[in-house]
Each structure stands twice: as C-alpha cells, then as structure tokens.
C-alpha cells in the first residue's frame, strides 16, 4: 500500500487489510461486511480533527491518515492518484456515507486482496486486526469528550456485535435461554440479590464443567468433544493441534522463569540494570512471537511500566500500553505470584478469554432476569475477536475491554475467583468436588490462574 501524498510512504498490504477490518469493527455502520461492502472515501482537504468533528471516522481518508506518519495526518490521502497507485488492493465503488446517508464515492477490496488475506494463518490474521485496533482506537475514538455528530446507523466505538443497541428488547422476551441450567440461573439470581461475585463465578465454573467442549480449527471440528475442566485443559492447544498442553507448558517454562526473575528484581531494587533491561525487551519479544501478536520493538521503560502495573494490579503508569500482546506480558510477569496471599496474578485478557467469560456471564445474567450488567461485574470488558464461534451476540451492554487496564485487572480478578471456586471443590447441586488441575507429568495440583485461563482460551474460540 503506497501513499503518494505522504512522501510515498508505504505499509504492507496485509497490514492495510487488517486495518480496513479494524476500522469497520470500531466505527463502521452495523452490518457492514468488510470483504464485500465498500467504504466511503470521505476525502476532504481539511485537518484530521475536522474530519472527526464531522463524524467522518468511517472513511478511507480517515483510515489512510491513521496509517501515514504524523506529519502527514492533516493531508488528504484518499484521492484518485492514491486509488490508481493501489489498484491491486482497492476498486472504486459507490456506497452510502453513514454520516450523511447520501450515496458517495468509495472503494472496496479487490479479489486479490481477499485472496492475499485468506492465505495468511488465522493466528496471524487475528493478530493483525488486534494490532490495528490498538493503533486506530486512540486516534479515532480516544477523545470521547469531543463534540461531534454520530454517524447515522453507525455503531459506537466499541466492538460491533459485542455491544447491542440500547433499544434491544428485554432478554426475557427476545432471546431463548433454555440452554441455561435452572439451578445456575438461580445461583446467578442470588448473586444479583447479594452482590456476591462468588455466586457468578460458581455458576460459570459449573456450567463449563457440565457442558461438552468441541475444539475447532478454522471453523472445522478437530478431535472429540471433552467434558469437565481437567479434560478441557488436557485438550488445550496453540497455535495448532499438534502443539498441545504438555508441549506448551514445557515451551513456556523458561519464559515464566525469566519473567519471575525480572519481576522480583524490579520489586526488590525498583529498577533494572542495563543487561536486565535488554533481557526484559527480549522476553517481551519472545512472548509476542509465541502469541502471534507482532509489536514494534519496545523500549525497556515500556516493558518495565507494564510489569509494574501488572505486579501492583493497578495502573501506576497510565502511559503503559495494553493490547493483545501486552496482556500476555502482564500475565507472564505475574505467574510467580500464584499462591501468594493478597497478590493478583494477571490472566491473558484477550478476545478468547474475555469471550468465554463475558458471553457466559451475559447468558446467565439474562436468564436470571438482569436488565443490565451488575456493579460487581461492570469493569469486566469484552474484547472483540473473530474466528471459531466468534463474534458472539450479547444481550446486555458490556464495557469495551480492548486496550483497557481496568478491564485487564477486573477480568483477571474474576479468573482468580474461578480458580478459587475450583480449588474449594464445592459444586452446586453436587456432593462431588471438582477434579484437581492435571500437570504435564501426569500428576495433579491445585488450579492456577494460568490453568483456568488456558481452559477459557479454548472455550472462547
């Protein structure tokens, strides 16, 4: 992708296609199909802020301005010369501008672009979209206090299907919830009445325990369905079925060990030496590579800020980044806190884990008659994602969890609450306890935040 009006700046074609999709998810009109529908050009010889003031966030020009260097952000980009320079990716097409409702000039992706995208591994595609959302959101949606018109029919700057409209029909009459066990709906009702988060955690843990899980790879079933937390954990794999639970644990063990050493050093002496800072950057890059979430090479100070926020379970450094890559760094930095009283190991709060928790909580709450998310769960946010069974429709209005440290902390604490339920071995409507967490060597141990997170990672796909 070449930008003639930005001193011939270029970005990889595959990155542009990911950003195209991310823009639609963040600010596109409801029902917009990224692979078939056109995007309005909305090109104006105006500054970037002026475009946003006029509600033109969903436009090819706004997208391009987010992809060029800062010095060219106030320069119109989506011109005819731009389209001619990138005709391998974009075709001119008429479309509707959601900001005005009028038919305008636009562009859609070419067949070449769609084929190019489809050839990328699914994990890579997800990572590109996640990274694009992380890059676009602060530019397009970060100034929530800005007074600007809302595009007609456009969704707010939250994940598309994860935020139904305020006019949604109450769940009791709009949605069939017969699949929710009655005793777990009753337990959820108890939580609504008392404000006890443990009730919600107990209901969710038991639902996962009872429900068979079928693994998918690119929407195709793989392996046989499994039931129960232990078997679900043993069926974990990433990124492909040939890299299972035991192999993952063995591979990650030295990364966890290195993270623990660096975390303890940071808390002991409040800073890293030059060699430790270099190791910290190397660790972050190794985590990004394992998670298939490419990021720019970070500064040591950035890694340190993420470590500090994660270790203290609060936002000490407001500038510390949070996205699908950094949530993994936060989790790795705190694995060693497992079992320490009053400490809070972080979970990887990505689209899979958040989908598993938010969707199940959403169903349980709706079955219990809730009209909105209770205060005890209000900081748990949904992170958008695609693939497998995602995105999933939600009934209640949940916070947008992408890039949010608040949601990182709240989601991790809920995972911790689920861990405690599993370790209490107390099950609703059953005299039996939950099985202990299986280990790669064939033995068992108490459940950990990491173990619970791995089960949720597969459940949320």
Buried (B, 14 or more C-beta within 10 A) or exposed (E): BBBBBBEEBBBEBBBBBBBBBBBBBBBBBEEBEBEEBBBBBBBBEBBBEEBBBBBBBBBBBBBBBBBBEEEBBBBBBBBEEBBEBBEEBBBBBEBBBBBBEEEBBBBBBBEEBBEBBEEBEBBBBBBBBBBBBBBBBEBBBEEEEEEBEEBBBBBBBBBBBBBBEEEEEEBEEEBEBEEBBEEBBBBBBBBBEEEBBBBBBBBBBBBBBEBEBEBBBEEEEEEEEBEBBBBBBBBBBBBEEEEBBBBBBEEBEEBBEBBBBBBEBBEEEEEBEEEBBEBBBEBBBBBBEBBBBBBEEBEBBBBBBBBBBBBBBEBEBEEBBBBBBBBBBBBBBBBBBBEEEEBBBBBBBBBBBBBBBBBBBBBBBBBBEBEEBBEBBEBBBBBBBBBBEBBBEBBBBBBBBBBBBBBBBBBBBBBBBBBBBBBBEEBBEEEEEBBBBBBBEEEEEBBBBBBBBBBBBBBBB
